[in-house]
Amino acid sequence: MCTAILSALPEEQATLLDHLQHPQRQMHAGRAFWTGVLEGRGVVMALSGMGKVAAATTATALIERFAAARIVFTGVAGGVGDGVRVGDLVVARDYLQHDMDASPLAPRWVVPGYREARMPCDAALSAQLWQAARHCAAATGAGAHHGLIASGDQFIASAEAAQRLRGALALAGHEVLAVEMEGAAVAQVCADYGVPFAAVRTISDRADDDAHVDFLQFVQTVACRNADAVLRTFMRLLPK
């Protein structure tokens, strides 16, 4: 059973790719897909690029072209929840699209044709990812969190925008921990195909006015290291 590892940016899985055994590169839909073996398990690794459409395209290709049995997303996010600090790990319990508003055709944040605003991650897969994230966070002194992540085609880069988004979601009962630009789209694709999905994000900023400062440097160092540690631990937890 092939596990797909998906990220938006090359820096987010560069170290993982270094550990891939028997790597083979294939081009499809304008993207490079790397197949091989990681921690004794078959994997396919891919970069989606940024944004929900790019993420959905890549997730669909992973399922239809490469027969991925499960998809795990790793990357960075902006922290908005209480106690969520830069360097912490957040494992998604579920996702919503914070820029989805088809009202009055559907309630705000609900994708038309779906019953709820939140799209859950696979419980068993997320539990294994949560176990790996807690282990790695304990080793580095970082915090680990498990809950709601919101996705949208916006880079939240001001304290005002972060507070406005968090407040609106909280009033509707959605206590969000982090924001990013891809995960909810992958969750939707995986729900459509019945493919288990889980995601872990390293908090790169607090989605405030300093969110752009040294972003790529953080991704290349802290986030890359976290992705390597968490995903390799996670792969060892999967049944052979």
C-alpha positions in Angstrom: 0.0 0.0 0.0 1.5 3.3 -1.1 1.6 6.3 1.2 1.6 9.7 -0.5 3.5 12.5 1.2 2.4 15.9 0.0 3.8 19.4 0.6 3.4 22.8 -1.0 7.0 24.0 -1.1 10.2 22.1 -1.9 11.9 23.2 1.3 9.1 21.4 3.3 10.2 17.9 2.2 13.7 18.3 1.0 15.3 16.3 3.8 12.7 13.6 3.4 13.6 13.2 -0.2 17.2 12.8 0.7 16.2 9.7 2.7 14.1 8.2 -0.1 15.5 4.8 -1.2 15.3 3.6 -4.8 14.0 7.0 -6.0 12.3 7.3 -9.4 11.1 10.6 -10.8 8.0 10.8 -13.0 6.4 13.9 -14.5 2.6 14.2 -14.6 0.3 17.3 -14.8 3.3 19.5 -14.8 4.6 18.1 -11.5 7.4 15.9 -10.4 6.4 12.8 -8.4 9.0 10.7 -6.7 8.4 7.1 -5.9 10.6 4.9 -3.6 10.9 3.5 -0.2 11.0 5.4 3.1 11.5 3.6 6.4 10.7 0.3 4.7 7.4 1.4 3.2 6.5 2.4 -0.3 5.8 6.1 -0.8 5.2 8.6 -3.5 6.2 12.2 -2.7 5.0 15.3 -4.5 4.9 19.1 -4.3 1.5 20.8 -4.9 2.6 24.4 -5.0 0.6 26.9 -3.0 -3.2 27.3 -2.9 -6.3 25.1 -2.9 -6.6 24.4 -6.6 -3.0 23.3 -6.9 -3.4 21.1 -3.9 -6.6 19.5 -5.2 -5.0 18.8 -8.6 -2.0 17.1 -7.0 -4.1 15.1 -4.6 -6.3 13.8 -7.4 -3.2 12.8 -9.4 -1.8 11.0 -6.4 -5.0 8.9 -6.1 -5.8 8.3 -9.8 -2.3 8.0 -11.3 -0.3 6.6 -8.4 -3.0 4.7 -6.5 -2.1 6.3 -3.2 -3.8 4.4 -0.4 -3.5 7.4 2.0 -2.3 11.0 1.8 -0.3 12.8 4.5 0.3 16.6 4.2 3.3 18.2 5.9 4.3 21.8 5.8 3.9 25.1 7.6 1.0 27.2 8.9 0.3 30.4 10.8 -0.7 29.9 14.4 -3.9 31.7 15.6 -5.1 29.5 18.5 -4.3 30.3 22.1 -0.9 28.8 23.2 0.1 27.9 19.6 3.6 29.2 19.3 6.2 29.5 16.5 7.9 26.1 16.2 5.0 24.1 17.6 3.4 21.2 15.7 -0.3 21.1 14.8 -1.9 17.8 13.7 -5.3 18.4 12.0 -8.4 16.8 13.5 -10.5 18.4 10.8 -10.5 21.2 8.2 -12.6 24.0 6.9 -12.3 26.5 4.1 -12.3 29.9 5.7 -12.8 31.7 2.4 -15.8 29.6 1.4 -19.1 31.6 1.4 -21.8 30.4 -0.9 -24.6 32.0 1.2 -27.5 32.0 0.8 -27.2 28.8 -1.2 -25.4 27.2 1.7 -24.4 28.3 5.2 -21.1 30.2 5.5 -18.0 27.9 5.3 -20.1 24.9 4.0 -19.1 23.7 0.6 -22.3 23.3 -1.4 -23.1 19.6 -1.7 -21.6 18.8 1.7 -23.4 18.6 5.0 -21.0 20.3 7.3 -18.4 23.1 7.2 -15.7 20.9 8.7 -14.2 18.0 6.8 -12.7 15.4 9.2 -9.3 13.8 8.8 -9.1 10.0 9.0 -9.2 9.2 12.8 -6.9 6.3 12.8 -4.3 7.9 10.5 -4.4 11.1 12.4 -3.9 9.2 15.7 -0.7 7.7 14.3 0.5 11.1 13.1 -0.4 12.7 16.4 1.7 10.0 18.2 4.6 10.8 15.9 4.2 14.6 16.4 4.1 14.3 20.2 7.2 12.2 20.2 9.2 14.6 18.0 7.9 17.7 19.9 9.0 16.2 23.2 12.5 15.7 21.8 12.8 19.4 20.7 10.8 21.1 23.5 8.1 22.3 21.1 4.4 22.2 21.8 2.0 19.8 20.0 -1.6 20.5 19.3 -4.5 18.6 17.7 -7.6 20.3 16.3 -9.1 22.4 13.6 -7.0 24.0 10.8 -8.5 26.4 8.3 -7.4 26.8 4.7 -7.9 29.6 2.2 -6.3 31.2 -0.8 -4.9 34.0 1.3 -1.6 34.4 3.2 -2.8 35.8 6.5 -0.1 38.4 7.3 -1.7 40.9 9.7 -2.8 40.7 13.3 -6.1 42.4 12.4 -6.9 39.8 9.7 -6.0 36.9 12.0 -8.1 38.2 14.8 -11.0 38.9 12.5 -10.9 35.4 11.0 -10.5 33.7 14.4 -13.3 35.7 15.9 -15.8 35.0 13.1 -15.0 31.3 13.3 -15.2 31.2 17.1 -18.7 32.8 17.0 -19.8 29.9 14.9 -18.2 27.3 17.2 -15.1 26.7 15.2 -12.0 27.2 17.4 -9.2 27.2 14.9 -5.6 26.5 15.8 -3.8 27.4 12.6 -4.3 28.7 9.0 -2.7 27.7 5.8 -3.5 27.4 2.1 -3.9 23.8 1.0 -5.1 21.2 3.5 -8.9 21.7 3.3 -8.8 21.1 -0.5 -6.9 17.9 0.0 -9.3 16.8 2.7 -12.2 17.4 0.3 -10.6 15.4 -2.5 -9.8 12.5 -0.2 -13.4 12.6 1.2 -14.7 12.3 -2.4 -12.4 9.3 -3.2 -12.7 7.7 0.2 -8.9 7.9 0.8 -7.6 8.4 4.3 -6.0 11.8 4.9 -4.0 13.3 7.7 -1.9 16.5 8.0 0.7 18.0 10.3 1.9 21.6 10.2 4.8 23.4 11.8 3.9 26.9 13.0 6.1 29.3 11.1 4.5 32.5 12.4 1.5 33.9 14.3 -0.3 35.0 11.1 0.4 38.6 12.1 2.3 41.6 10.8 5.6 39.7 11.2 4.5 36.7 9.2 6.7 37.4 6.2 9.9 37.8 8.2 12.5 35.1 7.5 9.7 32.8 6.3 11.8 30.8 3.8 14.7 30.6 6.3 12.3 29.1 8.9 10.9 26.6 6.3 14.5 25.5 5.3 15.6 24.9 8.9 12.9 24.2 11.5 10.0 23.1 9.3 12.2 20.9 7.2 13.7 19.2 10.2 10.3 18.7 11.8 8.8 17.2 8.7 11.7 14.8 8.5 11.4 13.7 12.1 7.6 13.4 12.2 7.1 11.7 8.9 9.9 9.2 9.3 8.5 8.3 12.8 5.0 8.1 11.4 6.1 5.8 8.6 7.6 3.4 11.1 4.2 3.2 12.9 2.4 2.1 9.7 1.7 -1.6 9.3 3.9 -3.3 6.7 
